[in-house]
Amino acid sequence: MLVLMLSAVRIFGVFLTAPVFAFRALPMQFRVMLTLLLAFYVFPMVGTANFPTPGGNINFFFVVIELAIGAFIGFMIRLGLMAVDVAAEVLSFQAGFSFASTFFNDPMLNSGLVGQFLSLVMIALCFALNIHLLVIDLVLSSFKTLPFGVWPSQWGIQAFIDILTSSFRLGLILAMPILLVYIMFNMTQAFLGRTSPQMNLFSVGFAISIPLAFLVLVIILPDLPDVLKRSLEEPLGLIRQGLGVKNGP
């Protein structure tokens, strides 16, 4: 029974933080049910040998560690997808979509309209590329290699900072074409403002910048699968390294 409980806690930690499972449209009841099903599935493969202490004695510290392990796995996936969030925020700000959160203080729009759209696209791509199955396979495989109540030494502060830096750098690289397009657009606006002072550039600029944002989205959407694979490469490598799982696809 203790093995079943600890297995469920580790799995549930992933479902709490991984973007492919932790979005609002997936009810908590479904996540709990899926956690229990996977815990029962993995139960025959896990024995008392997975306890680092003789006799399999556990305490509350074990439960916290197991929940933290699962939450860390999901959070690493979330950090990998942050690269797209950075590019979405840049595009939202440049196109003027960020004004929506200024006039309508809705918590649902904190990440911007473009951010919400690209987040849904990335979640759909994760399911299309079977990232959700890969995450579940990593968690289930971890019960064979990582004992209960043991925090992987590879998952330190420096590793977390490296993943965060890499994801932010990739987001800036993805945002560079967006910045270049809008720099050229703003320079054109400045030139028109000097040559035609009577033109209302504020209204004209908004009328052009919003369709331009949709054009940029159409251009970058075909490359998002490659961006997703690139952004998850390092987080998945760190997860495998900590869990002691061999590299997969």
C-alpha positions as CSV (number, residue, x, y, z in Angstrom):
1,M,0.0,0.0,0.0
2,L,2.9,2.4,0.8
3,V,4.5,1.6,-2.6
4,L,1.2,2.4,-4.3
5,M,0.8,5.7,-2.5
6,L,4.4,6.8,-3.2
7,S,4.0,5.8,-6.9
8,A,0.8,7.8,-7.2
9,V,2.4,10.9,-5.5
10,R,5.3,10.9,-8.0
11,I,3.0,10.5,-11.0
12,F,0.6,13.1,-9.6
13,G,3.4,15.7,-9.3
14,V,3.9,15.5,-13.1
15,F,0.2,16.0,-13.8
16,L,0.3,19.1,-11.6
17,T,3.0,20.9,-13.5
18,A,3.5,19.5,-17.0
19,P,1.8,21.7,-19.6
20,V,0.4,18.8,-21.5
21,F,-1.6,17.7,-18.4
22,A,-1.9,20.9,-16.3
23,F,-4.0,23.0,-18.6
24,R,-7.4,24.3,-17.5
25,A,-9.4,22.2,-19.9
26,L,-8.3,18.9,-18.3
27,P,-10.3,18.4,-15.1
28,M,-8.5,17.6,-11.8
29,Q,-10.8,14.6,-11.4
30,F,-9.5,13.1,-14.6
31,R,-5.9,13.8,-13.6
32,V,-6.4,12.0,-10.3
33,M,-8.1,9.0,-12.0
34,L,-5.3,8.8,-14.5
35,T,-2.8,9.0,-11.7
36,L,-4.4,6.0,-9.8
37,L,-4.6,4.0,-13.0
38,L,-0.9,4.5,-13.8
39,A,0.0,3.8,-10.1
40,F,-1.8,0.5,-10.2
41,Y,-0.1,-0.3,-13.5
42,V,3.4,0.3,-12.2
43,F,2.7,-1.3,-8.8
44,P,3.8,-4.9,-9.8
45,M,7.1,-3.5,-11.1
46,V,8.0,-1.7,-7.9
47,G,9.0,-3.6,-4.7
48,T,10.4,-2.8,-1.3
49,A,13.9,-2.8,-2.9
50,N,13.1,0.7,-4.1
51,F,13.2,2.0,-0.5
52,P,16.7,3.3,0.4
53,T,16.1,2.4,4.1
54,P,16.2,-1.2,5.4
55,G,12.8,-2.7,5.9
56,G,11.1,-0.1,3.7
57,N,10.4,2.4,6.5
58,I,9.1,5.8,5.2
59,N,8.1,9.1,6.7
60,F,6.5,12.3,5.5
61,F,9.8,13.4,3.9
62,F,9.5,10.6,1.4
63,V,6.1,11.9,0.2
64,V,7.4,15.4,-0.2
65,I,10.4,14.2,-2.2
66,E,8.3,12.1,-4.5
67,L,5.9,15.0,-5.1
68,A,8.9,17.3,-5.8
69,I,10.4,14.8,-8.3
70,G,7.2,14.6,-10.3
71,A,6.7,18.3,-10.1
72,F,10.3,19.0,-11.2
73,I,9.8,16.7,-14.3
74,G,6.7,18.7,-15.3
75,F,8.3,22.0,-14.6
76,M,11.3,21.2,-16.8
77,I,8.9,20.6,-19.7
78,R,7.2,23.9,-18.8
79,L,10.6,25.7,-18.9
80,G,11.4,24.2,-22.3
81,L,8.1,25.7,-23.7
82,M,9.0,29.1,-22.2
83,A,10.9,29.9,-25.4
84,V,7.7,30.2,-27.3
85,D,6.2,32.3,-24.5
86,V,9.1,34.8,-24.9
87,A,8.5,35.1,-28.6
88,A,4.7,35.4,-28.1
89,E,5.2,38.2,-25.6
90,V,7.4,40.1,-28.0
91,L,4.9,39.8,-30.8
92,S,2.0,40.7,-28.6
93,F,3.8,43.8,-27.4
94,Q,4.9,44.9,-30.8
95,A,1.5,44.4,-32.4
96,G,-0.3,46.2,-29.6
97,F,-2.2,43.2,-28.3
98,S,-0.9,44.0,-24.8
99,F,-3.3,46.9,-24.7
100,A,-6.1,44.3,-24.1
101,S,-4.7,43.6,-20.6
102,T,-4.4,47.3,-19.9
103,F,-8.0,48.2,-20.5
104,F,-9.5,44.8,-19.5
105,N,-7.8,43.5,-16.4
106,D,-8.6,39.9,-16.9
107,P,-6.3,37.3,-15.3
108,M,-7.0,35.0,-18.3
109,L,-5.2,37.5,-20.5
110,N,-2.0,38.0,-18.4
111,S,0.1,36.2,-21.0
112,G,-1.5,38.1,-23.9
113,L,-3.7,37.0,-26.7
114,V,-0.9,35.7,-28.8
115,G,0.6,33.9,-25.8
116,Q,-2.7,32.1,-25.2
117,F,-3.0,31.1,-28.9
118,L,0.6,29.8,-29.2
119,S,0.3,28.0,-25.8
120,L,-2.7,26.1,-27.2
121,V,-0.8,25.4,-30.4
122,M,2.2,24.1,-28.5
123,I,0.0,21.8,-26.4
124,A,-1.6,20.5,-29.5
125,L,1.8,19.8,-31.0
126,C,2.9,18.0,-27.9
127,F,0.0,15.6,-28.3
128,A,0.7,15.3,-32.0
129,L,4.4,14.5,-31.4
130,N,3.6,12.1,-28.5
131,I,5.4,14.3,-26.0
132,H,2.7,13.3,-23.4
133,L,3.5,9.6,-23.9
134,L,7.2,10.3,-23.7
135,V,6.7,12.1,-20.3
136,I,4.6,9.2,-19.0
137,D,7.1,6.7,-20.2
138,L,9.9,8.6,-18.4
139,V,8.0,8.7,-15.1
140,L,7.1,5.0,-15.3
141,S,10.7,4.0,-16.2
142,S,12.0,6.0,-13.2
143,F,10.5,3.5,-10.7
144,K,13.1,1.0,-12.0
145,T,16.1,3.3,-11.6
146,L,15.3,5.9,-8.9
147,P,14.5,4.7,-5.4
148,F,11.8,6.3,-3.3
149,G,12.8,9.3,-1.2
150,V,16.0,10.0,-3.1
151,W,16.5,13.4,-4.9
152,P,18.7,13.1,-8.0
153,S,22.0,14.8,-7.4
154,Q,22.0,16.0,-11.1
155,W,19.0,18.2,-10.4
156,G,20.8,21.1,-8.7
157,I,20.4,24.9,-8.8
158,Q,23.0,25.2,-11.6
159,A,21.2,22.7,-13.8
160,F,18.0,24.7,-13.3
161,I,19.7,28.0,-14.2
162,D,21.3,26.4,-17.3
163,I,17.9,25.2,-18.6
164,L,16.3,28.6,-17.8
165,T,19.1,30.4,-19.6
166,S,19.0,28.1,-22.6
167,S,15.2,28.4,-22.9
168,F,15.3,32.2,-22.7
169,R,18.1,32.4,-25.2
170,L,16.1,30.2,-27.7
171,G,13.1,32.5,-27.1
172,L,15.1,35.6,-28.0
173,I,16.4,33.8,-31.1
174,L,12.9,33.0,-32.1
175,A,11.8,36.6,-31.5
176,M,14.6,38.2,-33.6
177,P,12.7,37.9,-36.9
178,I,9.6,39.5,-35.2
179,L,11.7,42.4,-33.9
180,L,13.3,42.9,-37.3
181,V,9.9,43.1,-39.0
182,Y,8.5,45.6,-36.6
183,I,11.7,47.7,-36.6
184,M,11.3,48.1,-40.3
185,F,7.6,48.8,-39.8
186,N,8.4,51.5,-37.2
187,M,11.1,53.1,-39.4
188,T,8.5,53.3,-42.3
189,Q,6.1,54.9,-39.9
190,A,8.7,57.4,-38.8
191,F,9.5,58.3,-42.4
192,L,5.8,58.8,-43.3
193,G,5.5,61.0,-40.2
194,R,8.2,63.3,-41.4
195,T,7.0,63.4,-45.0
196,S,3.2,63.6,-44.2
197,P,2.7,65.2,-40.8
198,Q,-1.1,65.5,-41.4
199,M,-1.4,61.7,-41.4
200,N,-2.8,60.1,-38.2
201,L,-0.1,57.5,-37.8
202,F,-1.5,56.1,-34.5
203,S,-4.7,54.8,-36.1
204,V,-3.0,53.8,-39.4
205,G,-0.3,52.1,-37.5
206,F,-2.7,49.9,-35.5
207,A,-4.6,49.1,-38.7
208,I,-1.4,47.7,-40.2
209,S,0.4,46.2,-37.2
210,I,-2.4,43.8,-36.3
211,P,-2.6,42.2,-39.8
212,L,1.2,42.2,-39.8
213,A,1.2,40.2,-36.6
214,F,-1.1,37.6,-38.2
215,L,1.2,37.5,-41.2
216,V,4.2,36.8,-38.8
217,L,2.2,34.1,-37.1
218,V,1.5,32.4,-40.4
219,I,5.2,32.5,-41.3
220,I,6.4,31.0,-38.0
221,L,3.7,28.4,-37.5
222,P,5.2,25.8,-39.9
223,D,8.5,25.9,-37.9
224,L,6.9,25.4,-34.5
225,P,7.4,21.6,-34.5
226,D,11.1,22.0,-35.0
227,V,11.1,24.7,-32.3
228,L,9.3,22.4,-29.9
229,K,11.8,19.6,-30.4
230,R,14.7,22.0,-30.0
231,S,13.3,23.6,-26.9
232,L,12.6,20.2,-25.1
233,E,16.0,18.7,-26.0
234,E,17.9,20.0,-23.0
235,P,15.1,19.6,-20.4
236,L,14.5,16.0,-21.5
237,G,18.2,15.3,-21.3
238,L,18.4,16.6,-17.7
239,I,15.3,14.6,-16.8
240,R,16.8,11.4,-18.2
241,Q,20.1,12.1,-16.5
242,G,18.5,12.6,-13.1
243,L,16.2,9.6,-13.4
244,G,19.0,7.3,-14.7
245,V,16.9,6.5,-17.8
246,K,18.6,5.9,-21.1
247,N,18.2,8.3,-24.0
248,G,15.1,7.7,-26.1
249,P,13.6,9.3,-29.2
